[in-house]
Amino acid sequence: MRILMVEDDVDLCSAVDIHLKKEGHIVDFAHAGDDGLHFALQNAYDLILLDRMLPGLDGVGVVARLRKEGLTTPVLMITALDGISDRVDGLDAGADDYLAKPFATEELLARIRALSRRPVQWESTRRLTVGDLELDTELCALRGPGSACSLSKREGQLLELFLRNSSQTMTRELLLARVWGPDAPVEDGNLDNYIHFLRRRLAAAGSAVKIVTARGVGYRLEVPPC
């Protein structure tokens, strides 16, 4: 999963980062509420770890704004304020769960696993099958009716995103944010190059599945009816 942690305690971020990376997660950090809001609104994350007491916009304000904008990304609020009214305020604002500081790393990881099991789109399926394609997301191995091939890590991430959102038009901004990360120093041309690579991979695999250009918007994966 790609996780955003919004926390002004840099030492805590460093400690959590080590454990999350051991679990295979990709983690980005923001140390102020306004920065966290900016990153989160790019819809680049599967989960947001959000401190309540932040410089600028506080955590309750951040999650309330995210929900107002229609963002449904699960939010785990982490804070030293553990009174009942504090928890109620956070949950009412739109947080999905609440963890009080100080916390044990094992509990944080358990909360993350619990949240990851809720929405369907979070299913951590290693093998994805869409149409006549099968993608092994861990090995980045693609199999079609004609042949099988290996993908680069970036190709695998991009194709996985298409397979999990087949028939949905995804903007260029969303694709870049989800695969390369928000504010990553990457040019639009890089995305076009990888789309070209994936189209060649699909053709080589003998697949009828196509990546179609939505002119002026982005791309979508089209799966022919059986």
N, C-alpha and C positions, 0 to 999 in steps of 0.2 A: 504494500500500500504506500501511497504518497501521503505523508502527514505534514501538516503545518502546526508548529508549536509557537504560540504567541505568549511570551514570558520575558519579563525584564530582568530576571535573575540569570545572568550569563553562565554562572557556575552550574546552576541547576540544568540549564539547557545542555551544557557539555556532558553532564553525567547521564541525562536521559538519552541523549544522542547515541552514546555508546551502546546502551541496551537495545534501543530501537533498531539500530543498524545490525546488531547481532541477530535480531528477529527477521532481518531481510527487508525492513522498511526503508523508504527514502524520506529524509526529513529536511524540511526547510524551517528557518527560524525568523521571527520578527520580534522586536523588543519594545514595541509601542503599539497601542491600540489602533491608531490610524494606519500604521504600516501593515498590521495584521489584517485589517479590514480590506486594504488594497489588494493584498495577496489573495485573500480568501474569495473575493468577488470575481477573480479570474476563473473560478470553478476548476482549479487545478488539483484539488485534494480529495482524498477518500475520507479523511478524518481531520478534525481540528482540535488541538489541545489548547485550551484558552484560559489564561490566568484572569482572575477577576480584577485585581488591583494593578492597573497599567498606567504608564504615563499617557497623557492625552485622554482619548476615549477609553472608558473602562470596559471590562469584559462583558458586562450586562448590555452596555450600549452597542458593543460589537455584534453580539449574537442577535440582538433585537434588529439591528440594521440588516444583517444577513437574511433573517427570516422575512423581513419586509421586502427585500429584493427578490424573494422567491428561492433563495439558495437552501437546499435541503441537506447539505453535507452534515453528517453527525458531528456534534460538538460535545466534547468532554471538558467541563469547566473545572479548573484546578485552582484552589485558593486557600489561604489561611483563615478566611472568614467562614466558619463552619456552623454558625447559628442556624436554627430552623428557618428564620425569616430570610437569611442570606441564601440558603439553598432554594427556598421557594421563589425568591426573586429571579435567580438564575434560570431555574427550570421554567418558570412562567414566561421568561423572555425568549425561550426557545432552545435552551441547552437540553441535551439528551441524557446526560448523566453528570454527577457531581463528585469530585474527589477532594478531600481536605488535606492540606499540608500539615505536618510532614507526612509523606506516604511511603509505603514500601514499594520498591520497583516491581515486585511480583504482583502486587495489587493493580498497579497501573497497567501492566501488560495484560492482566486478566480482564480489566475493564475494556481495554482496546479489543481484545478477542471477542468479548461479549457484544460490543457494538458492531463489530465487523460481521457478526452473524445475522444481524437484523434485516437490512434491506437486501432484496434479491440481487441488485446490481453489484453487491459486494461479494458475491459468492466467489470463494478462492478456488475455483476449479482449475486444476492443472491442464486438463485437456478440454479444449473448446471445439465444439463441432457446429458448424454453420453451413448449410447447404451441402456441397460436396467437399468441404474443407475440414481438416482437423489440424489444430495448432496445439503443440505441446509448449505451454508458456514458460516452463522452466528450462527446457533444452533449446527453445527457439527453433523447433523443428516443425516444418509445414508439410502436410501430406494431402495430395489431391488425387483425383481419379487417374491421372497420367503418371505422376512420379512424386517423389518426396525430396525435400531440400532443407538445408539449414539456413537460418536467417541471422543477420547481425542482431545484437541486442536492441538497437534502435528500431530496426525493421520489425522485430518481434513485438516491441512495446506498441508501435503504431498499428500493426495489424491486430493485436489484441484489443485495442481501443475500438477499431472498426467492427470487429466480430461481436464485441459486447454491446454495440450500439448499431447493429445492422438496420438498414433502411432509414436511419436518422441522419439528416444533414448536420454535419458538425462544422462550425466555423473554423477558419484558419487560426484564429486567436486561441480557440479552445484546444485544437490539436497541438499547437506549439506549447501551450501552457501545460497540458497533461503529459506530454512526452518529453519535452525539453526542460520544463519547469518555468514558473512565472519569472518574468524579467530576465530570462536567460539571454545572453548575447548571441542570438541566432537570427539569421536573415530568412525572409520568406522563401527565398530560393532554395534553402536547405529542405524545407518541407516539400516543395515541388520535386526535388531530386529523389527524396525517399518515396514519394507517391509513384514516381516513374519506376523505381526499383521494385516496389511491391507489385505493380502491374505486370512487370516482367516475371516476377516469381509466380503470380497467379496463372499467367499464360503457360509457363514452363510446367506447372503442376497439372495442366490440362483442366483447370477449373472454369466453370461457367459463371462464377461469382466475379463481379466487376466493381472497381472503384470508379465512381462517376463524379465528374466535376459539376458542382453547383455554381455556375458562373457568378462571380462577384460575392460569393458567400464562403464556400469551402468545398467539402467533399462528403460523399456518402457511399456506403457499401450496399450494392444491390444484389439480392439473392434471387435467382429465377425460381418460380414455383416448381415444385416436384412434378 
